[in-house]
């Protein structure tokens, strides 16, 4: 597990939540969609890190 990669994924998730929130407040569908996409990307990054952790546990 890379703590740095997890931190980047968490930052991306927060960025996406903020962007989606701004889109909700302004009624801008582009910001809403981009914010949700960033959150989805963060979820995938976390899943990749989970797989790496499992693989490392198996090999150790």
Secondary structure, DSSP 8 states (H G I E B T S, - for coil): --HHHHHHHHHHHHHHHHHHHHHHHHT-HHHHHHHHHHHHHHHHHHHHHHHHHHHHHHH-
